[in-house]
Amino acid sequence: MVDLSVNLNGFKLKNPIITASGTYGYADEYDDFINVSELGAIVTKAISIEPKKGNSGERLFETYGGMINRIGLENVGIKEFISKKLPTLKDKNINFIMNLAGSSVEDYIKAAEVAQNAGIKAVEVNVSCPNVKQGCLEFGTNPNSLGHLTSEIRKIYKGFLIIKLTPNVADIESLAKSAESNGADCISAINTLKGLGVKIEITPDKNIKKTFVQGGLSGKCIKPVALSMVKRIKSSVQIPIIGIGGISTVDDVLEFLTVGADAIQIGTENFRHPDVTIKIKNELNNIIESLNLKSLDDLKRKLRNE
């Protein structure tokens, strides 16, 4: 049997396949397609202290090789998550990571305290969503602000702490270093790129109708950026890295493992192929077997040394 397990600084996964925040709901939404408990973990939709309705107007725009979203972190709020979603995750034995978002340091601290008290084993701190007016990117683009936020959360939260970084910066290395030096256990990268969708329609009465969707670009088109940034982060920090960005095939996973990712998250592709995670997990297992290797760790060493 191939050992696909991953040990991320003490946070153990049965395999490296994780679903990305915002693409997999809160708990069992994909039960009709796969056995979610077979995955390494799922990352919940971003959870804020208070419920959020998200942005108004058009919120999704399909584009070449991906999509632009401006959902705006719509979510049920942390109180309802704990009371209604958490029991399902526990009952179905789904390994999960809670994604946290806030508009202020105080918001993040309150959310971290709730997570700590609820016994949640892992959180991913969203400091990189480009679709909200306050918070997130305000912390995620400045190393000092990010370091302060990470340090304050670390004082409260004792579980596995992941900081999710934005690609919308020139120096992602300094952000990764700041997160590491202030107590992060892991980096996840990347979140969406800033993008603009434009649709032009000529109406029957010869007028022009324009639609603009400014938001976060995700999907296959961002994979080269993600690979570059994961490689840069790997050269800057010692903590584990979860690679995210345009992953849709097992070959994509191999590329991320090669440049330094220890696990990966699959996001946009879930909307096209809701069983893609299990398919990739099985294909990864077969590749390791075909190379006469015993484990995922053996594959990582082979990819990085040859």
N, C-alpha and C positions, 0 to 999 in steps of 0.2 A: 504493500500500500504506500502510495506517495504521501508524504507529510506536507500539506499545504499550509500549515499553521504559521502564524506570525506573532512574534512577541515585540510589541512596541513599548519599550521602556516599562514593562510590567503589565501593560494592557494587552491581553491575549485574544487573538482572533483565530477561528478555525481555518480561515483562508484569507487572502488579501483583498477580496472583492467586497467593496463597500458601496452603498448607494449615496449619491450626493444630496445635500439639503435642498429642499424645494422641488425635488423630482420624485419623491417616494412617499409623500404624505407623512403621517405620524406613526403608523403602526402596521396595520394589516391590509392596507388598501390594495396591495398586489397579490393577495391570497388566491385570487381566481387564476393567476398565471403561474405562480411558482410557490414553493415552500420557502417562505422568507427566512425561516430559521436556519436554512442551509447556508445563508450568506455569512461573510465575515462579520458584517454589521450593517445597519442602516443608520443614516443620519437624518434626524427629524427635520421637518420644516423649521425655519427660524422661529424661536419662541421669545416673545417679549413679555415684560411684566404685565401690561394691559393688552387686551385683544386689539388687533389692528384690522381695519377693513381693507387696507392696501390702497393703491392708486385708483383713481377713477379713469374712465375713458378706455381706449384700446390699450391692452396690456401685453399682447403677444404679436410678434411680427416674424413670419418665417422668411429666412434669407438663405442665400446660397451657402450650403454647407453648415447651416446652423439656424439659430433663432435669436431674436432679441426679446427680452422680457422686461417689463416695468411693473411687475406684480406689486412691489412695494411692501414686501414682508407681511402680507396678509396672514394672520394666524389667530388661534383661539385664546391666546394668553396663557401664562404659566399656571394659573390656578386651575383652569379647565384641563390643561394638559396633565397635570398631576392627578386630578380626580377622575378623568375619563379615559385618557389615552395611555397613561402609564400602566394601569392594571392589565390592559390588553397585551402590552409588550411583555409584561411579566408572565401572564398566563400562557402565552404562546412561546415563551422562551426565546424571544427575539433579541439578539444582541444589538444594542443601539448606542448611539452617541447623540446627546441633546445639543442642538445648535442654538446658541444664545445670541440675541441682538438687543441693542439698547440705544437710547438717545443721549445718555450721559453716563459718566463713570458710576454714579449712584444706581442707575438702572441695572447695569451689569453686575454690580455688587449684590443687589437685592436678588437678582436671578441666580447668581452663583450660590447665595446662601440657601435659597429654596432647593437648588439641586443638591447641595451638600446634605441638607436635612432629609431629603427624600431618598438618599442613598444612591443617587445616580452615579454610575462608575466613570463616565466619560462625558466631557462637554467639548464642543467646538465653538470657539468664540468668533462670531462673525464681525470682523472689523473691516469688511471689504465689499459690502453690497453697494453698488452705485445707484440704486433705485429709490433711495429714501432721502428726505431733505435734511434730517438731523441724525448724528451718530454714525456708526460704521466707518465710512471713509474718513471722517474727521479724525478718528483714532488710527486708522490703518495706513495712512500715508506719511506719518511723522514718527520717527523712531523714539523720540522722547515721550510723546503721548502714548504710543503703543507700549513702551516699557512701563510707564506709570500704571496704565490700565491692567496690564498683565500682572504686575506686582500686587496691585490691590485685590484682584481676583484670587491670586495665589494665597493671599492671607486668609481668605474665607474658604476656598474650595480645595479639598485635599485629594480629590480624585484625579483622573487622567486629563490633563489640560492641553487642548489643541488650539492653536491660533491659526485662523484661516486668513491667508494673505491675499492682497489685491495685486493684479498685474499692472495696475494703472499708476505706476511709479517708475522712476529711472533707476533707483538703487534699492532693489528688493533685498540685497544682501544685508544692508544695515537694519532693515526691519526684522529679518530672521534672527540676526544676532541679538537685537534688543529683546525679542520675545524669549529667546533661549536664556539670556543672562538674567531675565527677570522671573524665571520660574516655569516657562512653558515646557511641557513634556514632549511636544510634537508640533510640527508645522504641517498644515495642509495648504496646497497651492496647485492651481490658482483659482480664484473666483472669476467672475465674468469680466470681460473687457468692455469698456464704454463703447457703445455703438449707436448708430442712427439708422432706422429703417424709413425709407421714403417710398410712398406709392402714389403714382399719378394716374388719374382716371379722367378721360374726356367724356363728359355727359352727353346725352342725346341732343341737348340744346346748345352744344358746342362750348360749354364752360369747362373749366379745369378744376377738378376736385383733388386736393392734396391731403395726404395722411402722413403724419410724422410719428414715429415711435422711438423715443430716446430711452435707452436702457442698457441692460447688460447682455452682451453678445456671448453665446455659448455654442457648443457643438464642434463638429469635426474641424471647422475652419480655424479654431484657436489652438489646435494641438501643437503646432510648431512653437508658438509662444510659450505654452505651458511646459513643454520639454526643455526649452532654453532656461526658463526660470527655475525649474526643479534642479537642473544641473548647476546653476549658479548658487542656489540655496545649499545644495549638497557640499559645495566647496567652502561654505561659510560656517556651517554649524555641525555639531555632533549628534544632535537629537534626531529621531526618526522623521521621515517625510512621507506624507500621503499625497500622491500625485493626482491631479484633477485637470481635465481639460480635453474634450474631444475624443474620449476613449469609447470606441465602438466595436473593437475586435481584439482577439487575443494578441495579435501582432502589436497593437497599440500598447497593451499591457507590458509586453516584452521591452518595448522602447522605454517606457517609464522606469521599469526596473533597471534597465541598463544605465540610465543617467542618474540614478540614485534614489528613486522612490522605494519605500519599504512595503507599501500597500497602495491601492488606488481607489478612486471613487468614480463611479459611472453616473452621469447625470442626464443630459439631453437625450441620449440614445434610448433611455427607458421609455420615452414617449413614443418612439417609433417601433421598438421591439421590447415589450415589457418582460420578456423572458431572457433578455440579453445577458443578464448577470450570471445566471446558472449556466448558460451556454458557454460563456467565457471561462467560468470556473472549471467546467469539464474539459474544455480544450486545453487549458493550462495544465491540468493533471496529465492529459495525454502527451503533451510536449515533454514534460519532465520524464515520463516513463520512456518515451522514444529516445531520449538522450542517455538512458540508463542511469539516471540520477535518482536520489532517494527523497529529496525534499525541495521546497521552495528556496531555502537558504543555499542549497547546492546550485540551483539555477542562477540565483543572483550572483554568486561567485563566478560562475562560468561566463555569464553575460558581461561582467565587469572586468574580467581578467584576460579575455581572449580578444 
